[in-house]
């Protein structure tokens, strides 16, 4: 358990683990659920959104590479109207290091972390439930990607806990997004207190304290505006429109739903 994040070896991870890797020299992290077999289910932008706005540098940073995987022919499986994708561990990491998100950490440990998006006070559900949610969402989608309200960390947190905001969120459950907003907000709110601070050190202490407090009250483990939502009922939740595929039509018509087959990029 590190002060910044929890780096692990590949041999240490198990199906159902929430893993992540740092991108762009630790500017942000990308999260996913390890489902076994060196495969990861994670959340990014929909296929049709790729390259649609080349002027948006943040969007292009978050997009996954479209090149074919030389190792796993099923790597990159993604339904056309979904941002949930299945890739191999190598393609997920993109030569980065592997980290494991921590659940059920004590409040003191949570507050001591210098970066958001590395741990939560919330408890994880059993690994088989986590993998089921991830695979279900691979076939049914997780709504539209939004960097603040519905990102890759929000996806992984939901798979692990089943918790989502019960009302339309202004910000999702992502600790990474909370930190991005919390740093400038803490500095802004602490400005009126600068007369009481003992110089730059006092100012920095106040800002750091407000930043940590802000991270704590937005953590999914202490928030009061979240509820447990079964993955099969996610389509009725505010802002979560799952994919309307042939299977969902069959459900409405009384026919059993079948999961879509795993498509291969190329045959070998």
C-alpha positions in Angstrom: 0.0 0.0 0.0 1.8 3.1 -1.2 1.3 6.7 -0.4 0.5 7.7 -4.0 -0.8 4.4 -5.3 -0.6 0.6 -5.0 1.7 -0.9 -7.6 1.4 -4.7 -8.0 2.9 -7.5 -10.2 0.8 -9.3 -12.8 1.0 -12.5 -10.7 -0.7 -10.8 -7.8 -4.0 -9.7 -9.6 -7.1 -11.9 -9.6 -10.4 -11.9 -11.6 -12.6 -9.1 -10.2 -9.7 -6.8 -9.3 -10.0 -3.1 -10.1 -6.8 -2.2 -11.8 -5.4 0.9 -13.3 -2.3 2.4 -15.0 -1.0 6.0 -15.1 -1.0 7.8 -18.4 0.7 11.0 -19.7 3.5 11.1 -17.1 1.0 10.6 -14.1 -1.4 13.3 -15.4 -4.3 10.8 -15.2 -5.0 7.1 -14.7 -7.1 4.7 -16.8 -9.1 2.1 -14.9 -10.7 -1.3 -15.6 -11.8 -4.6 -14.2 -9.5 -7.6 -14.6 -11.7 -10.6 -15.7 -9.0 -13.3 -15.9 -7.2 -14.8 -18.8 -5.1 -11.7 -19.2 -8.2 -9.7 -20.2 -9.5 -6.4 -18.9 -13.0 -4.8 -19.4 -12.9 -1.1 -19.2 -14.8 2.0 -20.3 -13.8 4.6 -22.9 -15.5 6.6 -25.6 -17.9 5.1 -28.2 -16.4 3.9 -31.5 -18.2 6.6 -33.6 -16.7 9.3 -31.3 -13.2 8.4 -32.2 -11.6 11.1 -34.3 -14.8 13.1 -34.5 -13.3 16.1 -32.7 -9.6 16.3 -33.3 -9.4 19.7 -31.8 -10.3 18.3 -28.3 -6.9 17.3 -26.9 -8.3 15.8 -23.7 -10.7 13.6 -25.7 -7.9 12.3 -28.0 -5.7 11.6 -24.9 -8.4 9.3 -23.4 -9.1 7.3 -26.5 -7.6 3.8 -26.7 -5.4 2.9 -29.7 -7.2 1.3 -32.6 -4.3 -0.9 -33.8 -4.9 -4.7 -33.8 -3.4 -6.7 -31.0 -0.7 -9.2 -32.2 -1.4 -11.6 -29.3 -5.2 -11.9 -28.7 -7.5 -11.9 -31.8 -10.5 -10.9 -29.6 -8.6 -8.0 -28.1 -10.6 -4.8 -28.7 -14.1 -6.3 -28.8 -16.5 -3.4 -28.5 -20.1 -3.1 -29.6 -20.7 -0.2 -32.1 -22.8 1.9 -29.7 -20.9 1.2 -26.5 -17.8 2.6 -24.8 -17.2 -0.7 -22.9 -14.3 -2.6 -24.4 -12.5 -5.9 -23.8 -8.7 -5.8 -24.3 -5.8 -7.8 -23.2 -3.7 -6.7 -20.2 -0.8 -5.6 -22.4 -3.0 -3.3 -24.6 -4.7 -1.9 -21.4 -1.4 -1.0 -19.8 0.3 0.3 -23.0 3.7 -0.3 -21.5 2.7 1.4 -18.2 3.0 -0.1 -14.8 0.1 -2.0 -13.1 -1.7 -0.7 -10.0 -4.5 -2.2 -8.0 -7.3 0.0 -6.6 -7.8 -0.5 -2.9 -11.2 -1.0 -1.2 -12.3 -0.8 2.4 -9.4 1.4 3.5 -9.6 3.2 6.9 -10.5 6.9 6.8 -7.0 7.8 8.0 -5.4 5.9 5.1 -7.8 7.5 2.6 -7.0 11.0 3.8 -3.3 10.3 3.8 -3.3 9.5 0.0 -1.9 12.3 -2.0 -3.7 11.4 -5.2 -7.4 10.7 -5.7 -8.6 7.7 -7.7 -6.4 5.2 -5.9 -8.6 3.9 -3.1 -12.1 4.1 -1.5 -13.6 3.6 1.9 -16.4 1.5 0.2 -16.3 -2.3 0.5 -16.0 -4.4 -2.6 -18.6 -7.1 -3.6 -17.4 -10.7 -4.2 -15.2 -11.2 -7.2 -17.7 -13.3 -9.1 -20.3 -10.5 -8.8 -17.8 -8.0 -10.0 -16.9 -10.0 -13.1 -20.6 -10.6 -13.9 -21.3 -6.9 -13.9 -18.3 -6.2 -16.1 -19.2 -8.8 -18.7 -22.9 -7.8 -18.6 -21.9 -4.2 -19.3 -19.6 -5.3 -22.1 -22.7 -6.7 -23.8 -25.1 -3.9 -22.8 -23.1 -0.7 -22.4 -22.7 1.8 -19.6 -24.2 5.0 -21.1 -22.2 7.9 -22.6 -18.7 8.6 -21.5 -18.1 11.8 -19.6 -14.8 12.8 -18.0 -16.4 14.2 -14.9 -19.8 12.3 -14.5 -19.3 8.9 -16.1 -15.7 7.9 -16.7 -13.5 4.7 -16.6 -13.1 5.0 -12.8 -16.9 5.4 -12.3 -17.3 2.2 -14.4 -14.9 0.2 -12.3 -16.3 1.5 -9.0 -19.8 0.5 -10.1 -18.6 -3.0 -11.1 -16.9 -3.4 -7.7 -19.7 -2.0 -5.5 -22.9 -1.7 -7.5 -23.3 1.8 -6.1 -24.4 4.8 -8.2 -25.8 8.3 -7.5 -29.6 8.0 -7.1 -30.1 11.4 -8.8 -28.6 12.8 -11.9 -25.1 13.6 -10.8 -23.2 16.8 -11.2 -20.1 14.7 -10.6 -19.7 11.0 -10.6 -18.2 8.7 -8.1 -14.7 9.0 -9.5 -12.0 10.1 -7.0 -9.8 11.2 -9.8 -12.5 13.7 -11.1 -13.1 14.9 -7.5 -9.4 15.6 -7.1 -9.3 17.5 -10.4 -12.1 19.8 -9.2 -11.0 19.8 -5.5 -7.5 21.2 -5.9 -8.5 24.6 -7.5 -11.7 24.7 -5.4 -9.7 24.2 -2.2 -7.2 27.0 -3.2 -10.1 29.3 -4.0 -12.0 28.7 -0.8 -8.9 29.0 1.3 -8.0 32.4 -0.2 -10.2 34.5 2.3 -8.4 32.8 5.1 -4.9 33.9 4.0 -4.9 36.7 6.6 -5.1 34.1 9.3 -2.4 31.9 7.8 1.1 32.1 9.0 2.6 32.9 5.6 2.9 30.5 2.6 3.3 27.4 4.8 0.0 28.2 6.7 -1.7 28.9 3.4 -0.5 25.6 1.9 -1.7 23.7 5.1 -5.2 25.1 4.9 -5.4 24.4 1.2 -4.2 20.8 1.7 -6.7 20.3 4.5 -9.6 21.5 2.5 -8.5 19.3 -0.5 -8.4 16.2 1.7 -11.8 17.0 3.3 -13.3 17.5 -0.2 -12.0 14.2 -1.4 -13.4 12.5 1.7 -17.0 13.8 1.5 -17.2 12.9 -2.2 -15.9 9.3 -1.7 -18.5 6.7 -2.7 -18.0 5.0 0.7 -19.4 7.9 2.7 -21.8 9.7 0.3 -25.5 9.6 1.2 -26.7 10.1 -2.4 -25.7 6.7 -3.7 -27.7 3.4 -3.8 -27.1 -0.2 -4.8 -28.5 -0.8 -8.3 -28.5 -4.3 -9.8 -26.8 -4.4 -13.2 -29.9 -5.9 -14.9 -31.9 -2.8 -13.7 -29.3 -0.3 -14.8 -31.3 0.7 -17.9 -34.0 2.3 -15.8 -31.5 4.4 -13.8 -31.2 8.1 -14.7 -28.8 8.8 -17.5 -28.0 5.1 -18.1 -29.4 4.0 -21.5 -28.1 0.6 -22.3 -27.7 -0.7 -25.8 -31.0 -1.5 -27.6 -29.8 -4.7 -29.3 -31.7 -7.6 -30.7 -31.4 -9.4 -27.3 -33.3 -6.6 -25.5 -36.0 -6.7 -28.1 -36.4 -10.4 -27.4 -36.9 -9.7 -23.7 -39.7 -7.4 -24.4 -41.3 -9.9 -26.8 -41.1 -12.7 -24.3 -38.1 -14.4 -25.9 -35.0 -15.2 -23.9 -32.1 -12.8 -24.3 -28.9 -14.2 -25.7 -25.5 -12.4 -25.2 -23.9 -11.3 -28.4 -21.0 -13.5 -29.6 -17.4 -12.4 -29.1 -16.3 -11.0 -32.4 -12.8 -11.5 -33.7 -10.8 -8.8 -35.4 -9.2 -11.3 -37.7 -9.1 -15.0 -38.1 -5.9 -16.9 -37.7 
